[in-house]
């Protein structure tokens, strides 16, 4: 009887954690670029294959050819729909005389609101064209419910002040709390 109870407790715990599980699957950028996947741009900067209890996602950051003028950063979330990958969220960053750089090693995947869907944070920076060593701003790009939200801190004030995208206030508090924790720990320089 005790053994059966232990098995039931372990099984119940496993099922509860499986619902909140998020899996990031490694993707080779060069192979992905050649795969015919329908992303914008000519070259992949970052690609993430992330599965959750309720979704299968590809998040793709891409650009045009090197030294394109102006610089364009495309951000796309794809999900499989009827055996076809389709864009469910998309954003585009392009500023005159500014080049963006994606921080591949600074990101977070979570399910703060426990809905079985992906919540994510990615980081990129702004640089003056021609001087990638000089960083102007650090930006956290939040993906929630197929929409993008931003936080930005600028080098000019030592990254002390954070500004938010107009839609940021619409995020649920549980998501904001997770983002704030990430943002406060991030070395923005």
N, C-alpha and C positions, 0 to 999 in steps of 0.2 A: 504493500500500500504506500509506504514512504517513497519507494523508488518511482511509482507511478505519479505521485504528487510532485516529486522533483522534476520529472520529465515534463509534466504539464506546465509547471512554473517556467522552466527553461524555454519550452515551446511558446508559451504566451509572451515572455519577454522578447524572444526572437522576432515574433510577428509584430510586436509594437515598435521595435527599432527598425524593422525592415520598411515600414511605411515612411519613415523619415530619412531613409538612406539616400545619399546622393553619391553617384559614382562618376568620376572623371576618367575618361578613357584616353590614353595617349594616342596622338595623331601625328604622323609624319607630315610636316608642312609641304615638302617637295612632292611627295606622292599625292597629297591632297590637291595641290595646284594642278597636277596633270590628270586628275580623276574626272574632270568634266562637271564637277559639282557647280551649281549655278550661282556662285558668289560674284559680287561686283569687284571691279578692280582687276589688275593684272597679276599681282603677287600677294601672297598671304603673309601677314606679319605674325598672326596668332590664330590658332584654331583650337577650339575646345569641344570635345564630344562628351556631353554630360547627360546622364540618365537619372531620373528620379522615379518615385513610385508611379507617377502618372504621365511622365513625359520622356521623350527621347529628343535631345537638343544638340545642334551644332551652333556654336557661337564663333563667328568668323570676323576677324579684323583684317582688312585688306587695303591696298593702295594701288594707284596706277604705277607705271614704270618708274624706276629710280629717277630722281631729280625732276619729276613732273612739276610744271609751274602753271597754276598753283598746286600746292600739296593737297591731296584729298585722302581722308581716312574714312573708310566705309565700315560700319559695324552692323552686322546682321545676325538675327536669331532665326534659325531654321528648325522646323519640326516636321516629322513625317506625317503626311496626310494621304490616305489611300495609296500607300507604297511610293509616294513621291515627296521629296524634301521641298517644303515651301517656306517662304519668308513669312514670319509672324510678327517680327519687330525689326525696325531698320532705323539707322541714324547715319548722319553724314557730317563730318567736321572738315571745314576748309576756311582758312582765313588768309587774307592777303599778307604776304611776307612772313608767314608762320609755318613751321614744320612741326608735325606731331610725332611723338615717339611712344610706342606701346611698351609698358613695363610687364613683360611676360611673367616674371617671378612674383609679382604683387597682384594677387587676386584672391577671392574668397567665394566659395559655393556653399549655400546653406538653404534651409527651409524653415525660417524663423516663425512663420505663421502656421506651420504644420498642415499645409494644404496639398502636399505631395508634388508641388511644382517648384521649379528652380527659382531661387533668389540668388543674385550674384553681384559681386563688386569687381570691377576691373580698374586699372590705373593707367593713365597716359599723361604725357607732359607736352607743354608748348615750348618751342624754341624759335629764336629769330632765324630766318632763312640764312644759311651760310655759316651758322655758329651753333652746332649741335651740343657743344660743351657748355653753352649758357642756357640755363633753364629759366623760363619766365614764369611758368605756372605748373602746378600739379593738380590733376583732375581725377576724382573718383567717379566712375560711371557705374551707376546702380541699375541693374536689370530686375524689374519686378512686374509680374503680371503682364508681360509682353510690352512694357514701356521702359524708356530710359529716363533716368534722373541724374543730376550732377551736383557735385560739391567741388569747389575750386579754392585753392590757396595760392597766393602769388609770392614770388621771390622778393618783390619790391618791399614788402613789409615783414620779411623773414618768415613767411607762411603763418603769420599770427591770426589773420582774419580769414574766415571761411565764408564764401558766398554760395548760394544755393540756386538751382534752376527754379523757374517759376512754378513748376509742378511738384517740387519736392515736398511741399506741405501736404500733399495728397497721400503720401506714403503712410501706411499704418504704423503706429507707434512701435510695435514689436520689430518692424523692419528698420525703422530709424535708429532704434537702440543698437541693433547689430551693426549698422553702418557707422554709427558714432564710435562704437568700440574699435572697429577696424581703423577708422580715420584718425582717431587720437593716437593710436600706436604706430601709424605709418610714418616712416622717415621720408618726408616730402622733398628733401633736397637731393 
